[in-house]
Amino acid sequence: MNLGRYSYDDINFSDRDTLKILIDFRAEFKTTGYMSSFSGLSNHKTYSTMNVNIMSIYDYLEELISDTELTQKNITLLRLVMSGYSVNYIYRNFENYNKEGTIKMYNRILEKIAETNTRRCQ
């Protein structure tokens, strides 16, 4: 398996489910050390290439998020999820979030980011 051959060009950022996976796993990616220097991973070229590709994916995602018109509450929810909190945890433990509203808001955020990517690709 050639892990180094994949790049952000292979990912459909206009797909809501793909965005959800990327956003939901952002914290895990960050805490694994991939955001640190290559020396902590391996000197093997595959891991270095994979790391660069993963970083490119998240860099592009950050650009999409920045280009998407979101409210401050949207941004706060998104950053909480990207920090490792699940949507379920957020609406159960944060005072300003209720179950139905939080789920709808998160889904709408994903749709807006996907729409931003679709506009960029046209």
C-alpha positions as CSV (number, residue, x, y, z in Angstrom):
1,M,0.0,0.0,0.0
2,N,1.4,3.3,-1.0
3,L,0.3,5.8,1.6
4,G,2.3,8.6,0.1
5,R,0.3,8.7,-3.1
6,Y,-2.8,10.3,-1.7
7,S,-3.2,14.0,-1.4
8,Y,-5.9,16.6,-0.7
9,D,-6.7,16.5,-4.4
10,D,-8.2,13.0,-3.8
11,I,-10.6,14.2,-1.1
12,N,-14.1,15.6,-1.9
13,F,-14.4,18.6,0.3
14,S,-17.9,19.2,-1.2
15,D,-19.1,16.1,0.6
16,R,-20.6,16.8,4.0
17,D,-19.8,13.3,5.3
18,T,-16.1,13.7,4.3
19,L,-16.0,17.1,6.0
20,K,-17.5,15.6,9.2
21,I,-14.9,12.9,9.4
22,L,-12.1,15.4,8.9
23,I,-13.5,17.8,11.5
24,D,-14.3,15.1,14.0
25,F,-10.8,13.7,13.8
26,R,-8.9,17.0,13.8
27,A,-8.1,16.8,17.5
28,E,-6.9,13.2,17.2
29,F,-4.6,14.2,14.3
30,K,-3.2,17.1,16.2
31,T,-2.6,15.2,19.4
32,T,-0.8,12.3,17.7
33,G,2.2,14.5,17.0
34,Y,1.6,14.8,13.3
35,M,1.6,18.6,13.7
36,S,5.1,18.5,15.1
37,S,8.3,18.0,13.2
38,F,9.0,15.0,11.0
39,S,11.7,13.8,13.3
40,G,9.1,12.4,15.8
41,L,7.5,10.2,13.2
42,S,10.1,8.3,11.1
43,N,12.8,9.0,8.6
44,H,11.0,6.7,6.2
45,K,9.8,8.7,3.2
46,T,6.3,7.2,3.2
47,Y,5.6,8.7,6.6
48,S,7.0,12.0,5.7
49,T,5.0,12.2,2.5
50,M,1.9,11.1,4.3
51,N,2.4,13.7,7.0
52,V,2.8,16.5,4.4
53,N,-0.4,15.3,2.7
54,I,-2.4,15.2,5.9
55,M,-1.1,18.7,6.8
56,S,-2.2,19.9,3.3
57,I,-5.6,18.4,3.8
58,Y,-6.1,20.3,7.1
59,D,-4.6,23.5,5.7
60,Y,-7.1,23.4,2.9
61,L,-9.9,22.7,5.4
62,E,-8.8,25.7,7.4
63,E,-8.9,27.9,4.3
64,L,-12.4,26.6,3.5
65,I,-13.6,27.4,7.0
66,S,-12.1,30.9,6.9
67,D,-13.9,31.5,3.6
68,T,-17.2,30.3,4.8
69,E,-19.6,32.8,6.3
70,L,-20.2,31.5,9.8
71,T,-21.6,33.2,12.9
72,Q,-19.6,33.4,16.1
73,K,-21.6,30.6,17.6
74,N,-21.0,28.5,14.5
75,I,-17.3,29.1,14.8
76,T,-17.3,28.3,18.6
77,L,-19.1,25.0,18.0
78,L,-16.8,24.1,15.1
79,R,-13.7,24.8,17.2
80,L,-15.1,22.8,20.1
81,V,-15.6,19.8,17.8
82,M,-12.2,20.3,16.2
83,S,-10.7,20.4,19.7
84,G,-12.0,16.9,20.4
85,Y,-15.5,17.4,21.9
86,S,-18.3,15.4,20.3
87,V,-21.5,17.1,19.4
88,N,-23.3,14.9,21.9
89,Y,-20.9,15.9,24.6
90,I,-21.3,19.6,23.7
91,Y,-25.1,19.7,24.0
92,R,-25.1,17.6,27.2
93,N,-22.4,19.6,29.0
94,F,-22.4,23.2,27.6
95,E,-25.1,25.4,28.9
96,N,-25.8,27.4,25.6
97,Y,-26.4,24.3,23.5
98,N,-29.5,22.1,23.3
99,K,-29.6,18.7,21.5
100,E,-31.8,19.5,18.4
101,G,-30.3,23.0,17.8
102,T,-26.7,21.8,18.2
103,I,-27.1,18.9,15.8
104,K,-28.9,21.1,13.2
105,M,-26.3,23.8,13.6
106,Y,-23.4,21.4,13.1
107,N,-25.0,19.9,10.0
108,R,-25.6,23.4,8.6
109,I,-22.0,24.3,9.2
110,L,-20.9,21.2,7.3
111,E,-23.2,22.1,4.4
112,K,-21.9,25.7,4.3
113,I,-18.3,24.5,4.2
114,A,-19.2,22.1,1.4
115,E,-20.9,24.8,-0.5
116,T,-17.9,27.0,-0.1
117,N,-15.8,24.3,-1.7
118,T,-18.2,23.8,-4.5
119,R,-18.1,27.5,-5.3
120,R,-14.3,27.4,-5.3
121,C,-14.2,24.5,-7.8
122,Q,-16.6,26.1,-10.3
